Amino acid sequence: MTRSSGRELPAATRSWSRSEVLTATRRLGWAAAVLLVIGCAQSRFDREWVTGELADRVPGVVVGAPEAGQEPTLPVGVSLADGLDEGEAVSVALWNSPSFQADLAQLAVARADLADAGALPNPMLTMLFPLGPHQLSGYLLVPLAALAQRPARVRAAQRDVERVADSLVQTGLDLIRDVRLAHADAAAAAERGRARVELVGLWTESEKLAQARVDAGDTSRLERDAIRAEALLAADLAARAEHDAALARLRLRQLLGVTSATLPDDTPVIADAGALPKDPDGLMREALAARPDLRAAELAVEAAGKRLGLERARIFQGLLRVDGQLDAQGFHPSLGFHQIELPIFNWNQGGRARAKAELQRALWRYAQLRQQIVAEVATAELQARLAHESLTRWDEQVQTLTRTVAAATSSFRAGSDSYVVVLDANRRLQDARIREIDLRADLRRALAQLDRSVGRRLTPPSTSSSAPQGAQGTGDAATRP
């Protein structure tokens, strides 16, 4: 009987028609395709989404995608012929910044984790070939727990991808804030340096006039020495201002990710005129609704909740077995459990406790971030308002000193006052203009912080004239004798 069955096996195998083989192959192909589709996990949060989100929040910015080691370039639409304004500096930074490009690589890592979460473990196939009296048979082991837990894994990984994408938007906003601060510092340092040079010229004229009066016997050498000391101090401050301007330009260049070849030293840095937002009352609500890092914190809570459910489901593990046997009567499949883990001693206590702790930490981080956002918006709005008020008051002081210079010049031409009065009025006006430069820079810094704290650009940038504030109205021809 054994030998006859062995002889009949090849005949039984040949009796399996070609159509049956094709049908079985087609079914296996469809099953493989279904498993492949199920194993794929997608997310719409990619680099283009981050770029579009930044462009919506800060209109006009362009995010580049340079290759590692590539020489920095200027994005389309940026020209240094008329100087570098604030908006152009932001575009250059987002186009070239190596640190921001390194942060963007985190999104690819998160998407790779999503692909791993959606991938299914390969089934184990065991075949017993018809050797001797044994018939052709086999069985397929399918990890049933992995199939059941896959949706929770994919949802948690999708939340992580979205969280990383929102975090990268916040990283871009932080970079924009830092560039605006560095640009304001560089512009103010350049204007301050030019103003200090003009102030040195005024003190030099005062020293020459004092020397002439000493030679004429109209004043003492003590007064001449005091003026000379002020002139030396002004020269030292001018030299320091020049070095400060060079350092500020280097810091700006580092944030932009460019070299001196891309951004030459003689490129003027143009300061933008800042303006307060029209509706400061709704800034807090808008920040809580628009801040991408707060949205990322919410997604972290959701992902932690999904992982907690996944750890609870991992208590039960099992393998599904699909048996098949081929004999003279045909193919006989069967289905059943091959292995089921009995949760008697190990209920995944550590995994569940860890996931619960992660959920608690995510909840506390979300609450902390809400408080931080409230404090940041209130602080930035207060600083911007105080800087604007100080600048408004100081503008009135500058206008008063300008009228004083005009009156002193008229008196000098009429012969009523000496040229010393004119020089003294010009020096006080120049000191006031240096203070005005600092106040304008403070306002630009406060507005940069306010935009970042809210999560978008509140007011469009308006470029002022390229003439520095500190150079306007100083050293006028009207003050010359």
Contacts in CASP RR format, 6 or more apart in sequence:
PFRMAT RR
TARGET T0000
AUTHOR 0000-0000-0000
METHOD contacts of the structure
MODEL  1
MTRSSGRELPAATRSWSRSEVLTATRRLGWAAAVLLVIGCAQSRFDREWV
TGELADRVPGVVVGAPEAGQEPTLPVGVSLADGLDEGEAVSVALWNSPSF
QADLAQLAVARADLADAGALPNPMLTMLFPLGPHQLSGYLLVPLAALAQR
PARVRAAQRDVERVADSLVQTGLDLIRDVRLAHADAAAAAERGRARVELV
GLWTESEKLAQARVDAGDTSRLERDAIRAEALLAADLAARAEHDAALARL
RLRQLLGVTSATLPDDTPVIADAGALPKDPDGLMREALAARPDLRAAELA
VEAAGKRLGLERARIFQGLLRVDGQLDAQGFHPSLGFHQIELPIFNWNQG
GRARAKAELQRALWRYAQLRQQIVAEVATAELQARLAHESLTRWDEQVQT
LTRTVAAATSSFRAGSDSYVVVLDANRRLQDARIREIDLRADLRRALAQL
DRSVGRRLTPPSTSSSAPQGAQGTGDAATRP
2 133 0 8 1.000
5 133 0 8 1.000
6 132 0 8 1.000
6 133 0 8 1.000
8 328 0 8 1.000
9 130 0 8 1.000
9 135 0 8 1.000
9 136 0 8 1.000
9 328 0 8 1.000
11 328 0 8 1.000
12 326 0 8 1.000
12 327 0 8 1.000
12 328 0 8 1.000
12 330 0 8 1.000
13 130 0 8 1.000
13 136 0 8 1.000
13 326 0 8 1.000
15 328 0 8 1.000
16 326 0 8 1.000
16 330 0 8 1.000
16 331 0 8 1.000
24 331 0 8 1.000
35 120 0 8 1.000
38 120 0 8 1.000
38 150 0 8 1.000
39 118 0 8 1.000
39 119 0 8 1.000
39 120 0 8 1.000
39 150 0 8 1.000
40 115 0 8 1.000
40 118 0 8 1.000
41 114 0 8 1.000
41 115 0 8 1.000
41 117 0 8 1.000
41 118 0 8 1.000
41 154 0 8 1.000
41 157 0 8 1.000
41 158 0 8 1.000
43 111 0 8 1.000
43 114 0 8 1.000
43 158 0 8 1.000
43 161 0 8 1.000
43 162 0 8 1.000
45 107 0 8 1.000
45 161 0 8 1.000
45 162 0 8 1.000
45 164 0 8 1.000
45 165 0 8 1.000
46 107 0 8 1.000
46 111 0 8 1.000
46 165 0 8 1.000
47 63 0 8 1.000
47 65 0 8 1.000
47 104 0 8 1.000
47 107 0 8 1.000
49 165 0 8 1.000
50 63 0 8 1.000
50 104 0 8 1.000
50 107 0 8 1.000
50 165 0 8 1.000
50 168 0 8 1.000
50 169 0 8 1.000
51 63 0 8 1.000
51 64 0 8 1.000
53 165 0 8 1.000
53 169 0 8 1.000
53 292 0 8 1.000
54 61 0 8 1.000
54 63 0 8 1.000
54 94 0 8 1.000
54 169 0 8 1.000
54 172 0 8 1.000
54 173 0 8 1.000
55 61 0 8 1.000
55 62 0 8 1.000
55 63 0 8 1.000
56 456 0 8 1.000
57 169 0 8 1.000
57 173 0 8 1.000
57 290 0 8 1.000
57 455 0 8 1.000
57 456 0 8 1.000
57 457 0 8 1.000
58 90 0 8 1.000
58 173 0 8 1.000
58 176 0 8 1.000
58 451 0 8 1.000
58 456 0 8 1.000
58 457 0 8 1.000
59 457 0 8 1.000
59 460 0 8 1.000
60 87 0 8 1.000
60 91 0 8 1.000
61 87 0 8 1.000
61 90 0 8 1.000
61 91 0 8 1.000
61 94 0 8 1.000
61 176 0 8 1.000
62 75 0 8 1.000
62 76 0 8 1.000
62 91 0 8 1.000
62 94 0 8 1.000
62 95 0 8 1.000
63 94 0 8 1.000
63 95 0 8 1.000
64 75 0 8 1.000
64 94 0 8 1.000
64 95 0 8 1.000
64 96 0 8 1.000
65 101 0 8 1.000
66 72 0 8 1.000
66 73 0 8 1.000
66 95 0 8 1.000
66 96 0 8 1.000
66 101 0 8 1.000
71 259 0 8 1.000
72 96 0 8 1.000
72 256 0 8 1.000
72 257 0 8 1.000
72 258 0 8 1.000
72 259 0 8 1.000
72 262 0 8 1.000
73 95 0 8 1.000
73 96 0 8 1.000
73 262 0 8 1.000
74 80 0 8 1.000
74 92 0 8 1.000
74 95 0 8 1.000
74 262 0 8 1.000
75 91 0 8 1.000
75 92 0 8 1.000
75 95 0 8 1.000
77 91 0 8 1.000
78 88 0 8 1.000
78 91 0 8 1.000
78 92 0 8 1.000
79 88 0 8 1.000
80 263 0 8 1.000
80 264 0 8 1.000
80 267 0 8 1.000
82 270 0 8 1.000
82 466 0 8 1.000
83 267 0 8 1.000
83 268 0 8 1.000
83 269 0 8 1.000
83 270 0 8 1.000
83 466 0 8 1.000
84 92 0 8 1.000
84 183 0 8 1.000
84 263 0 8 1.000
84 267 0 8 1.000
84 268 0 8 1.000
84 269 0 8 1.000
84 270 0 8 1.000
85 270 0 8 1.000
85 272 0 8 1.000
85 461 0 8 1.000
85 463 0 8 1.000
86 180 0 8 1.000
86 183 0 8 1.000
86 184 0 8 1.000
86 270 0 8 1.000
86 271 0 8 1.000
86 272 0 8 1.000
86 444 0 8 1.000
86 461 0 8 1.000
86 463 0 8 1.000
87 272 0 8 1.000
87 461 0 8 1.000
89 179 0 8 1.000
89 180 0 8 1.000
89 182 0 8 1.000
89 183 0 8 1.000
89 252 0 8 1.000
89 256 0 8 1.000
89 269 0 8 1.000
90 176 0 8 1.000
90 179 0 8 1.000
90 180 0 8 1.000
92 256 0 8 1.000
92 257 0 8 1.000
92 258 0 8 1.000
92 263 0 8 1.000
93 100 0 8 1.000
93 175 0 8 1.000
93 176 0 8 1.000
93 179 0 8 1.000
93 255 0 8 1.000
93 256 0 8 1.000
93 257 0 8 1.000
94 100 0 8 1.000
94 172 0 8 1.000
94 175 0 8 1.000
94 176 0 8 1.000
96 256 0 8 1.000
96 257 0 8 1.000
96 258 0 8 1.000
96 262 0 8 1.000
97 175 0 8 1.000
97 255 0 8 1.000
97 256 0 8 1.000
97 257 0 8 1.000
98 257 0 8 1.000
99 175 0 8 1.000
100 171 0 8 1.000
100 172 0 8 1.000
100 175 0 8 1.000
103 168 0 8 1.000
103 171 0 8 1.000
103 172 0 8 1.000
104 168 0 8 1.000
106 164 0 8 1.000
106 167 0 8 1.000
106 168 0 8 1.000
107 161 0 8 1.000
107 164 0 8 1.000
107 165 0 8 1.000
107 168 0 8 1.000
109 164 0 8 1.000
110 157 0 8 1.000
110 160 0 8 1.000
110 161 0 8 1.000
110 163 0 8 1.000
110 164 0 8 1.000
110 165 0 8 1.000
111 161 0 8 1.000
113 157 0 8 1.000
113 160 0 8 1.000
113 161 0 8 1.000
114 154 0 8 1.000
114 157 0 8 1.000
114 158 0 8 1.000
114 160 0 8 1.000
114 161 0 8 1.000
116 157 0 8 1.000
117 150 0 8 1.000
117 153 0 8 1.000
117 154 0 8 1.000
117 156 0 8 1.000
117 157 0 8 1.000
118 150 0 8 1.000
118 153 0 8 1.000
118 154 0 8 1.000
118 157 0 8 1.000
120 143 0 8 1.000
120 146 0 8 1.000
120 147 0 8 1.000
120 150 0 8 1.000
121 143 0 8 1.000
121 146 0 8 1.000
123 140 0 8 1.000
123 141 0 8 1.000
123 142 0 8 1.000
123 143 0 8 1.000
124 140 0 8 1.000
124 141 0 8 1.000
125 138 0 8 1.000
125 139 0 8 1.000
125 140 0 8 1.000
125 141 0 8 1.000
126 138 0 8 1.000
126 139 0 8 1.000
126 140 0 8 1.000
126 141 0 8 1.000
127 137 0 8 1.000
127 138 0 8 1.000
128 134 0 8 1.000
128 136 0 8 1.000
128 137 0 8 1.000
128 138 0 8 1.000
129 136 0 8 1.000
130 136 0 8 1.000
135 325 0 8 1.000
135 326 0 8 1.000
135 327 0 8 1.000
136 325 0 8 1.000
136 326 0 8 1.000
136 327 0 8 1.000
137 323 0 8 1.000
137 324 0 8 1.000
137 325 0 8 1.000
137 326 0 8 1.000
138 323 0 8 1.000
138 324 0 8 1.000
138 325 0 8 1.000
139 321 0 8 1.000
139 322 0 8 1.000
139 323 0 8 1.000
139 324 0 8 1.000
139 338 0 8 1.000
140 321 0 8 1.000
140 322 0 8 1.000
141 319 0 8 1.000
141 320 0 8 1.000
141 321 0 8 1.000
141 338 0 8 1.000
142 319 0 8 1.000
142 320 0 8 1.000
142 321 0 8 1.000
142 322 0 8 1.000
143 318 0 8 1.000
143 319 0 8 1.000
143 320 0 8 1.000
144 318 0 8 1.000
144 319 0 8 1.000
144 320 0 8 1.000
144 337 0 8 1.000
145 313 0 8 1.000
145 314 0 8 1.000
145 316 0 8 1.000
145 317 0 8 1.000
145 318 0 8 1.000
148 313 0 8 1.000
149 310 0 8 1.000
149 313 0 8 1.000
149 314 0 8 1.000
152 306 0 8 1.000
152 309 0 8 1.000
152 310 0 8 1.000
152 313 0 8 1.000
153 310 0 8 1.000
155 306 0 8 1.000
156 303 0 8 1.000
156 305 0 8 1.000
156 306 0 8 1.000
156 307 0 8 1.000
156 310 0 8 1.000
159 299 0 8 1.000
159 300 0 8 1.000
159 302 0 8 1.000
159 303 0 8 1.000
159 306 0 8 1.000
160 299 0 8 1.000
160 303 0 8 1.000
162 299 0 8 1.000
163 296 0 8 1.000
163 299 0 8 1.000
163 300 0 8 1.000
163 303 0 8 1.000
164 296 0 8 1.000
166 292 0 8 1.000
166 293 0 8 1.000
166 295 0 8 1.000
166 296 0 8 1.000
166 299 0 8 1.000
167 292 0 8 1.000
167 293 0 8 1.000
167 296 0 8 1.000
169 292 0 8 1.000
170 291 0 8 1.000
170 292 0 8 1.000
170 293 0 8 1.000
170 296 0 8 1.000
173 292 0 8 1.000
173 452 0 8 1.000
173 455 0 8 1.000
174 452 0 8 1.000
175 255 0 8 1.000
176 448 0 8 1.000
176 451 0 8 1.000
176 452 0 8 1.000
177 448 0 8 1.000
177 449 0 8 1.000
177 451 0 8 1.000
177 452 0 8 1.000
178 255 0 8 1.000
179 252 0 8 1.000
179 255 0 8 1.000
179 256 0 8 1.000
180 444 0 8 1.000
180 445 0 8 1.000
180 447 0 8 1.000
180 448 0 8 1.000
180 451 0 8 1.000
181 445 0 8 1.000
181 448 0 8 1.000
181 449 0 8 1.000
182 248 0 8 1.000
182 251 0 8 1.000
182 252 0 8 1.000
182 255 0 8 1.000
183 252 0 8 1.000
183 269 0 8 1.000
183 271 0 8 1.000
184 271 0 8 1.000
184 441 0 8 1.000
184 444 0 8 1.000
184 445 0 8 1.000
184 448 0 8 1.000
185 248 0 8 1.000
185 251 0 8 1.000
185 252 0 8 1.000
185 441 0 8 1.000
185 445 0 8 1.000
186 245 0 8 1.000
186 248 0 8 1.000
186 249 0 8 1.000
186 251 0 8 1.000
186 252 0 8 1.000
186 269 0 8 1.000
187 269 0 8 1.000
187 270 0 8 1.000
187 271 0 8 1.000
187 441 0 8 1.000
187 444 0 8 1.000
188 248 0 8 1.000
188 271 0 8 1.000
188 437 0 8 1.000
188 438 0 8 1.000
188 440 0 8 1.000
188 441 0 8 1.000
189 241 0 8 1.000
189 244 0 8 1.000
189 245 0 8 1.000
189 247 0 8 1.000
189 248 0 8 1.000
189 249 0 8 1.000
190 245 0 8 1.000
190 248 0 8 1.000
190 249 0 8 1.000
190 268 0 8 1.000
190 269 0 8 1.000
190 468 0 8 1.000
191 271 0 8 1.000
191 437 0 8 1.000
191 468 0 8 1.000
191 469 0 8 1.000
191 470 0 8 1.000
191 471 0 8 1.000
192 241 0 8 1.000
192 244 0 8 1.000
192 245 0 8 1.000
192 434 0 8 1.000
192 437 0 8 1.000
192 438 0 8 1.000
192 470 0 8 1.000
193 238 0 8 1.000
193 241 0 8 1.000
193 242 0 8 1.000
193 244 0 8 1.000
193 245 0 8 1.000
194 468 0 8 1.000
194 470 0 8 1.000
194 471 0 8 1.000
195 430 0 8 1.000
195 433 0 8 1.000
195 434 0 8 1.000
195 437 0 8 1.000
195 468 0 8 1.000
195 470 0 8 1.000
195 471 0 8 1.000
195 474 0 8 1.000
196 234 0 8 1.000
196 237 0 8 1.000
196 238 0 8 1.000
196 241 0 8 1.000
196 242 0 8 1.000
196 434 0 8 1.000
197 238 0 8 1.000
198 430 0 8 1.000
198 470 0 8 1.000
198 471 0 8 1.000
198 474 0 8 1.000
198 475 0 8 1.000
199 234 0 8 1.000
199 237 0 8 1.000
199 238 0 8 1.000
199 427 0 8 1.000
199 430 0 8 1.000
199 431 0 8 1.000
199 434 0 8 1.000
200 231 0 8 1.000
200 234 0 8 1.000
200 235 0 8 1.000
200 238 0 8 1.000
201 234 0 8 1.000
202 423 0 8 1.000
202 426 0 8 1.000
202 427 0 8 1.000
202 430 0 8 1.000
202 475 0 8 1.000
203 227 0 8 1.000
203 230 0 8 1.000
203 231 0 8 1.000
203 234 0 8 1.000
203 235 0 8 1.000
203 427 0 8 1.000
204 231 0 8 1.000
205 423 0 8 1.000
206 227 0 8 1.000
206 230 0 8 1.000
206 231 0 8 1.000
206 420 0 8 1.000
206 423 0 8 1.000
206 424 0 8 1.000
206 427 0 8 1.000
207 224 0 8 1.000
207 227 0 8 1.000
207 228 0 8 1.000
207 231 0 8 1.000
209 419 0 8 1.000
209 420 0 8 1.000
209 423 0 8 1.000
210 219 0 8 1.000
210 223 0 8 1.000
210 224 0 8 1.000
210 227 0 8 1.000
210 228 0 8 1.000
211 224 0 8 1.000
213 219 0 8 1.000
213 224 0 8 1.000
214 220 0 8 1.000
214 221 0 8 1.000
214 223 0 8 1.000
214 224 0 8 1.000
246 265 0 8 1.000
249 265 0 8 1.000
249 269 0 8 1.000
252 269 0 8 1.000
253 259 0 8 1.000
253 260 0 8 1.000
253 263 0 8 1.000
256 263 0 8 1.000
268 466 0 8 1.000
270 463 0 8 1.000
270 464 0 8 1.000
270 466 0 8 1.000
271 440 0 8 1.000
271 441 0 8 1.000
271 444 0 8 1.000
271 464 0 8 1.000
271 469 0 8 1.000
272 444 0 8 1.000
272 461 0 8 1.000
272 462 0 8 1.000
272 463 0 8 1.000
272 464 0 8 1.000
273 462 0 8 1.000
273 463 0 8 1.000
273 464 0 8 1.000
274 443 0 8 1.000
274 444 0 8 1.000
274 447 0 8 1.000
274 459 0 8 1.000
274 462 0 8 1.000
275 447 0 8 1.000
275 459 0 8 1.000
275 462 0 8 1.000
276 384 0 8 1.000
276 385 0 8 1.000
276 388 0 8 1.000
276 447 0 8 1.000
276 459 0 8 1.000
277 283 0 8 1.000
277 450 0 8 1.000
277 458 0 8 1.000
277 459 0 8 1.000
280 381 0 8 1.000
280 385 0 8 1.000
283 377 0 8 1.000
283 381 0 8 1.000
283 450 0 8 1.000
283 454 0 8 1.000
283 458 0 8 1.000
284 374 0 8 1.000
284 377 0 8 1.000
284 378 0 8 1.000
286 454 0 8 1.000
286 456 0 8 1.000
287 373 0 8 1.000
287 374 0 8 1.000
287 376 0 8 1.000
287 377 0 8 1.000
287 453 0 8 1.000
287 454 0 8 1.000
287 455 0 8 1.000
288 294 0 8 1.000
288 370 0 8 1.000
288 373 0 8 1.000
288 374 0 8 1.000
290 454 0 8 1.000
290 455 0 8 1.000
290 456 0 8 1.000
291 373 0 8 1.000
291 454 0 8 1.000
291 455 0 8 1.000
292 455 0 8 1.000
293 369 0 8 1.000
294 366 0 8 1.000
294 369 0 8 1.000
294 370 0 8 1.000
294 373 0 8 1.000
297 362 0 8 1.000
297 365 0 8 1.000
297 366 0 8 1.000
297 369 0 8 1.000
298 366 0 8 1.000
300 362 0 8 1.000
300 365 0 8 1.000
300 366 0 8 1.000
301 359 0 8 1.000
301 362 0 8 1.000
301 363 0 8 1.000
301 366 0 8 1.000
303 362 0 8 1.000
304 355 0 8 1.000
304 358 0 8 1.000
304 359 0 8 1.000
304 361 0 8 1.000
304 362 0 8 1.000
305 355 0 8 1.000
305 359 0 8 1.000
307 355 0 8 1.000
307 358 0 8 1.000
307 359 0 8 1.000
308 352 0 8 1.000
308 355 0 8 1.000
308 356 0 8 1.000
308 358 0 8 1.000
308 359 0 8 1.000
309 355 0 8 1.000
310 355 0 8 1.000
311 348 0 8 1.000
311 351 0 8 1.000
311 352 0 8 1.000
311 354 0 8 1.000
311 355 0 8 1.000
312 348 0 8 1.000
312 352 0 8 1.000
314 348 0 8 1.000
314 351 0 8 1.000
315 343 0 8 1.000
315 347 0 8 1.000
315 348 0 8 1.000
316 340 0 8 1.000
316 341 0 8 1.000
316 343 0 8 1.000
317 340 0 8 1.000
317 341 0 8 1.000
318 337 0 8 1.000
318 338 0 8 1.000
318 339 0 8 1.000
318 340 0 8 1.000
318 341 0 8 1.000
319 337 0 8 1.000
319 338 0 8 1.000
319 339 0 8 1.000
319 340 0 8 1.000
320 335 0 8 1.000
320 336 0 8 1.000
320 337 0 8 1.000
320 338 0 8 1.000
321 335 0 8 1.000
321 336 0 8 1.000
321 337 0 8 1.000
321 338 0 8 1.000
322 333 0 8 1.000
322 334 0 8 1.000
322 335 0 8 1.000
322 336 0 8 1.000
323 333 0 8 1.000
323 334 0 8 1.000
323 335 0 8 1.000
323 336 0 8 1.000
324 331 0 8 1.000
324 332 0 8 1.000
324 333 0 8 1.000
324 334 0 8 1.000
325 331 0 8 1.000
325 332 0 8 1.000
326 332 0 8 1.000
373 453 0 8 1.000
376 449 0 8 1.000
376 453 0 8 1.000
377 450 0 8 1.000
377 453 0 8 1.000
377 454 0 8 1.000
379 449 0 8 1.000
379 453 0 8 1.000
380 446 0 8 1.000
380 449 0 8 1.000
380 450 0 8 1.000
380 452 0 8 1.000
380 453 0 8 1.000
381 450 0 8 1.000
383 442 0 8 1.000
383 446 0 8 1.000
383 449 0 8 1.000
383 450 0 8 1.000
384 443 0 8 1.000
384 446 0 8 1.000
384 447 0 8 1.000
384 449 0 8 1.000
384 450 0 8 1.000
386 446 0 8 1.000
387 439 0 8 1.000
387 442 0 8 1.000
387 443 0 8 1.000
387 445 0 8 1.000
387 446 0 8 1.000
388 443 0 8 1.000
390 439 0 8 1.000
390 442 0 8 1.000
391 436 0 8 1.000
391 439 0 8 1.000
391 440 0 8 1.000
391 442 0 8 1.000
391 443 0 8 1.000
394 432 0 8 1.000
394 435 0 8 1.000
394 436 0 8 1.000
394 439 0 8 1.000
395 436 0 8 1.000
397 432 0 8 1.000
398 429 0 8 1.000
398 432 0 8 1.000
398 433 0 8 1.000
398 436 0 8 1.000
401 425 0 8 1.000
401 428 0 8 1.000
401 429 0 8 1.000
401 432 0 8 1.000
402 429 0 8 1.000
402 473 0 8 1.000
404 425 0 8 1.000
404 428 0 8 1.000
404 429 0 8 1.000
405 422 0 8 1.000
405 425 0 8 1.000
405 426 0 8 1.000
405 429 0 8 1.000
405 476 0 8 1.000
405 479 0 8 1.000
406 478 0 8 1.000
408 417 0 8 1.000
408 421 0 8 1.000
408 422 0 8 1.000
408 424 0 8 1.000
408 425 0 8 1.000
409 422 0 8 1.000
409 478 0 8 1.000
409 479 0 8 1.000
411 417 0 8 1.000
411 421 0 8 1.000
412 418 0 8 1.000
412 419 0 8 1.000
412 421 0 8 1.000
412 422 0 8 1.000
412 481 0 8 1.000
419 481 0 8 1.000
422 479 0 8 1.000
426 474 0 8 1.000
426 475 0 8 1.000
426 479 0 8 1.000
429 473 0 8 1.000
429 474 0 8 1.000
430 470 0 8 1.000
430 474 0 8 1.000
433 469 0 8 1.000
433 470 0 8 1.000
433 472 0 8 1.000
433 474 0 8 1.000
434 470 0 8 1.000
436 469 0 8 1.000
436 470 0 8 1.000
437 469 0 8 1.000
437 470 0 8 1.000
440 469 0 8 1.000
447 458 0 8 1.000
447 459 0 8 1.000
450 458 0 8 1.000
451 457 0 8 1.000
451 458 0 8 1.000
END
